[in-house]
Amino acid sequence: MPKLVDHEVRRREITTAVRRVIVGGGLEAVTFQTVAAEAGISVRLVQYYFGTKKEFLLATHRSVMDDAGVRFLQRWTSLGENPEPRAAIRAVLAEVLPLDDQRTEEAIVLGAFNTAAIAGLGITSEETLAAPRALVMLVAQQLQRAPEATVTPDLDAELIGAAVGGIAQGTLAGYCTREGAVELLDHLLDRVMGTQPSG
């Protein structure tokens, strides 16, 4: 009897291999051949699941966003039924920072996609901006709920999103440590929302 293949598992194996290739050599290192070799499968099998390179690149981007989304939800749920806005913002944004190996890999992969969009390498920003925009919207909603609500929550949310993206990339480049990244996040929230009370 032929072995049954879980197609979603196989697709996940391929996108995981794409991530590793990107981490090792950037987006330009990604080909059907390098992905197949990394996944330990044939080129033909990669082509069966993804007809074009762009297809498996965008599927890889979605897989990173899906993984981050699962963590966002877990962190959000852990805060209870009606989390305090600052705590909610901090918890979610911390998941964007490269504070462990998984988040570091994700930040490298997302940075490679940003570079490709800027350089016009076949990936457009419109194809990869849905998740960052949703994150900014969530931050804006929480800023509106805060007792110390700012007069420009939408702009402040955009600023926070841009700043956290910069902190993440700076941490990857060694500009600051993981601990320093968290300190910068807290300082950023202090500047936008007011200093956190001690104790």
Stockholm file with secondary structure:
# STOCKHOLM 1.0

chainA/1-199         MPKLVDHEVRRREITTAVRRVIVGGGLEAVTFQTVAAEAGISVRLVQYYFGTKKEFLLATHRSVMDDAGVRFLQRWTSLGENPEPRAAIRAVLAEVLPLDDQRTEEAIVLGAFNTAAIAGLGITSEETLAAPRALVMLVAQQLQRAPEATVTPDLDAELIGAAVGGIAQGTLAGYCTREGAVELLDHLLDRVMGTQPSG
#=GR chainA/1-199 SS CCCCCCHHHHHHHHHHHHHHHHHHHCGGGCCHHHHHHHHTSCHHHHHHHCSSHHHHHHHHHHHHHHHHHHHHHHHHHHTCSSCCHHHHHHHHHHTTSCCSHHHHHHHHHHHHHHHHHHHTSSCCGGGTCHHHHHHHHHHHHHHHHSTTCCSCHHHHHHHHHHHHHHHHHHHHTTSSCHHHHHHHHHHHHHHHHCCCCCC
#=GC SS_cons         CCCCCCHHHHHHHHHHHHHHHHHHHCGGGCCHHHHHHHHTSCHHHHHHHCSSHHHHHHHHHHHHHHHHHHHHHHHHHHTCSSCCHHHHHHHHHHTTSCCSHHHHHHHHHHHHHHHHHHHTSSCCGGGTCHHHHHHHHHHHHHHHHSTTCCSCHHHHHHHHHHHHHHHHHHHHTTSSCHHHHHHHHHHHHHHHHCCCCCC
//
